[in-house]
Amino acid sequence: MENVIDVVVADESHEKYVDTILETISEAAKVRGTGIAKRTHEYLLNKMREAKAVIALDGDKFAGFSYIETWQDKKYVTTSGLIVHPDYRGRGLAKRIKDMTFTLARTRWPHAKIFSLTSGAAVMAMNTQLGYKPVTFADLTQDEAFWKGCEGCVNVDILHRTNRRYCICTGMLYDPEEYLPAKLPEDVLKRIKELDNKK
């Protein structure tokens, strides 16, 4: 019988997995031959501390990850860095992580537009199932800090040449006004409320 893989909102106790996450993301980008925005250990750790990350674990083994970022005073949200360790691919885990990250984003920022930049067909399919629609880059956040994240990508020259109109990635957008509210488990809602009250 296969172990049950837990998909949870990450916290500081998951820091020990950060370097493995970064390595897994980097290796996947090399295999696909596509670009990916580079992130640091501290960046991902902060996402965990802020309840803006989801991690999948098989006991104490890393299985998958994704994180959230907000832009333009939380008017836009991205779910990013979705990765499944090669040992756990083909089991529907990416969808479980994507669903949890999406629900987390919708619960914390119910009025924000959620967007994704991806070159992966599987992510495009999952986004479509969740209600995202393909859009031009002009429909995404214009926050310079977001676009700066593309600078570490091997395809950034295309983005520059097209004056940020398009690139290898497809822009996809979820507009919350078209859908019902999302719901997270009570313990996660309590943690988020505590974090928000600290600010």
Rosetta blueprint (number, residue, H / E / L):
1 M L
2 E L
3 N L
4 V L
5 I L
6 D E
7 V E
8 V E
9 V E
10 A L
11 D L
12 E H
13 S H
14 H H
15 E H
16 K H
17 Y H
18 V H
19 D H
20 T H
21 I H
22 L H
23 E H
24 T H
25 I H
26 S H
27 E H
28 A H
29 A H
30 K H
31 V H
32 R H
33 G L
34 T L
35 G L
36 I L
37 A L
38 K L
39 R L
40 T L
41 H H
42 E H
43 Y H
44 L H
45 L H
46 N H
47 K H
48 M H
49 R H
50 E L
51 A L
52 K L
53 A E
54 V E
55 I E
56 A E
57 L E
58 D E
59 G L
60 D L
61 K E
62 F E
63 A E
64 G E
65 F E
66 S E
67 Y E
68 I E
69 E E
70 T E
71 W E
72 Q L
73 D L
74 K L
75 K L
76 Y E
77 V E
78 T E
79 T E
80 S E
81 G E
82 L E
83 I E
84 V E
85 H L
86 P H
87 D H
88 Y H
89 R L
90 G L
91 R L
92 G L
93 L H
94 A H
95 K H
96 R H
97 I H
98 K H
99 D H
100 M H
101 T H
102 F H
103 T H
104 L H
105 A H
106 R H
107 T H
108 R H
109 W L
110 P L
111 H L
112 A L
113 K E
114 I E
115 F E
116 S E
117 L E
118 T E
119 S L
120 G L
121 A H
122 A H
123 V H
124 M H
125 A H
126 M H
127 N H
128 T H
129 Q H
130 L H
131 G L
132 Y L
133 K E
134 P E
135 V E
136 T L
137 F H
138 A H
139 D H
140 L L
141 T L
142 Q L
143 D L
144 E H
145 A H
146 F H
147 W H
148 K H
149 G H
150 C H
151 E H
152 G H
153 C L
154 V L
155 N L
156 V H
157 D H
158 I H
159 L H
160 H H
161 R H
162 T L
163 N L
164 R L
165 R L
166 Y L
167 C L
168 I L
169 C L
170 T E
171 G E
172 M E
173 L E
174 Y E
175 D L
176 P H
177 E H
178 E H
179 Y L
180 L L
181 P L
182 A L
183 K L
184 L L
185 P L
186 E H
187 D H
188 V H
189 L H
190 K H
191 R H
192 I H
193 K H
194 E H
195 L H
196 D H
197 N H
198 K H
199 K L
